[in-house]
Amino acid sequence: METVKVAVVGFGTIGSGAVKLLLQQPERIARATGKKVELAYVVDKDLTRSRGVDVPKGKLVDDLNLVLNDPEIHTVIELVGGIEPTRGIVLKLLENGKNVVTANKALLAHHGPELFAMARKKGRSIAFEAAVGGGIPIIAAIGQSLTANRIECIHGILNGTSNFILTQMEELGTDYSASVAEAQRLGYAEANPAMDVDGTDAAQKLAILSHLAFGATPDWRKIPRTGIDTVQTADIRCANELGYSIKLLAVAQLTDEGLELHVSPTLTRHHTPLAEVRGAYNAVRVVGDAVGSVFFHGLGAGQMPTASAVIADLIDTIVGRAAITFKTLALWDKDRSAPVPVRDPGKIADRFYLRLSVQDRPGVLAEIAGVFGRHNISIASVLQHEPAGLDDGFVPLVIMTHSASAGALDDALKTIDSLPCAHPGTVRMRVRD
């Protein structure tokens, strides 16, 4: 049986999971590839810390040049993370004739065009299933299995940390800070969870999916995004009373006016598949014009689910499937792409949940409704509870709208927040039924 040499660069949580599969399941990988896959090197700065897997003597090294200068190494798994120096590492690997497997969504979101251009120049491939959705095979599904379809929309819960926090708030009634602390205790959230909770992680993944599905090339930083750090337990309770759960939803939807893109906490109707996604799980709903709606659900992060996707990409690369897919899809290739324009966010229409703080006196609701009416926004329902705790003369007022443009709603809320009868800072969330 032919032997193929591979290397792993980056020996953190995901790297150790990938190494574990390579060392512990050689027969399984050999059956899938028809070749003996030999781990040549594991490259990392730290050669002493225990990772729960024993690397054969001489294979754990801190010198990337051992990989770059070995012509027999076929493919390199990059799991360093971050953008720099990782960008430089991947470029060097490609320049030296190595195929690359990566789980680095931030790197692709920032430097996809440059890296893919280098891979094409050198006749190499980049595989990145693990970059979006961890163990969920969403990249292969959109890039291969659903290519007979025109994709019409993607709705995704793409960040397991945020979903865990929102689940804690909904099921246990804990506030945001306590839920974040629990996520950190269990290892779902970093010491600084900003990129997860502010929508950055989900926006980077959505940018990759929108390019794969629609040919769009959005700057992920320009995708409108709101994080879950704005969600309060009061909103969780009100949403539940109205028949909804709150999820951090990433949306890419094709319309006649262009591609709708946004990431935000969204009220999702109870008993629908996305509303039932609990804990640190991810889910993606894809609608194609031929297949209809398909749903993918699973662990979107963690050592072994992500390592599963990484090794699957390695197998595809060794077999040759990744090279065919890479060439056919022509991702981030400006000469072959016909990108869909991204729609003006202000023109996107949705139903909205609003929680206002208003004076508890006659005529206030009429005054608020008048502002909405002047902006052509129709109210679907109103929810108001008796004031609780200290009475400062203001009470929460929850309004559900019919479909309205985001721009019109922005203008209406600016007016309302300036009224003497309302406190500024109205909470706003989209609604998906």
Phi, psi and omega in degrees: 000133180296144178255135176241130180263137178228166178221157176240129177245114186108114188237044175273213184299308182288322178300318179292327176294319178295317178297321179301315179294319180297320184276329186264343182233048183295324181294318179299316181290323178296320178297321183286330184256338187075014182219156173277122182260117183254127174281109183279312182213152164240120186253128178201155179289328184259113183259004187245333186291138178285135177243007179081012177216135182269115178272131180307146183305134177088352183263340176270113187225166178243016184244107180297333182298333176299327177280312183300324186266004179262105183292346182275347179283118189277315187218145178237131175268116181262116180226035179288319182086167180073185185254313176237134011272013187299320178306312180297323179296313182295319178299318178296319179299315180295317180300331180265018170082021180262137166287153184234136169244131182219155173246017192266089182292326180296318179298315180292321180296325180275317192232023180308309182302316181295314184292318181289327175297319178295318179299317178296319180300321184266001181069029180251177179232156172238125177247139191213033180306319185286354182287337181228120173082011176056244183280355179282126184279057186282328179295313179296322181297311182286319184283339183231299190292332184252018185288348174284352184256152159272117180289130182261325177199156173229124173240122186222142163263099193254001180228110183292328179298312179297319181294323177298315182298314180294325177295317177301315181297323182282314188276327184252349180075012179285154180280176186301312184298316180294324180291322176296317180300320178293320177297322178292319180299323182272358178086009178278335182237145176286168176303323171247099187272017190306313185295333176282310189278341181266003176091358182298310182302314181294323180294321178296318179293321179296323178299319179294313180296321182292328176290316181295317186276326190238351185078006179288152179233060183285147167284117186302332181291341180262359175288123179303128182214142174229136183269175180279355179291353175268351185277132178246161180299330177299321179290322177300314181294316181295318179300316179298318179297328180275356178096028184226157165249154178260127179231147172280103189254131174258127187234130168231113187227128181278128177230171178296336182267357182131194185264123176276125181226130172191157175231125182193156170299131188224135174286122185241126188303132176308146174073004168274156186305317182292325180294335183270002178282117186245164172061215185272022181276155172248160174205148178223128173254125180239135177243123176247155184291337179260314186279338186083215184267130174234152190227131179240133186217135178172182179290124184265001181205183180102159188301299190282322175302317180290320177299326177303314179292322180298312182290328174299318176296320178300315179299314178299323181291316180295318181291330181111354179295321182298321180295319179295314180297316181301315181290319184290316183288330180051050182294144181051038178251103185295337181282341183240000184267149173233074191295146174280134177294146178275133186286148174299119183303328182292341182265357181285127181260140178205166163280151182226146169260131179231134172239113182253158171246113188231161178294142181269080179208159180299144175092346183294315181299320178296321179295316178296314181298325178297320178297314179298318180299320180292339177258015176061038178248123183263134179273128179270320180201160180229138178230124178221131179256163173298144178298141180243147178073214182293132181264104178260013180088357179243145181227153176285140177231118181256127181236133171253127181263162162282181183300131180213152179287146180298325180294317179296321180293320176304313181296318180296318182290328175300319179293314182297316182295343179267355181285146176298336183276358184227140170283142175291162177095038178301133177279132181228132175219148175287160179234129176238117180268000000 
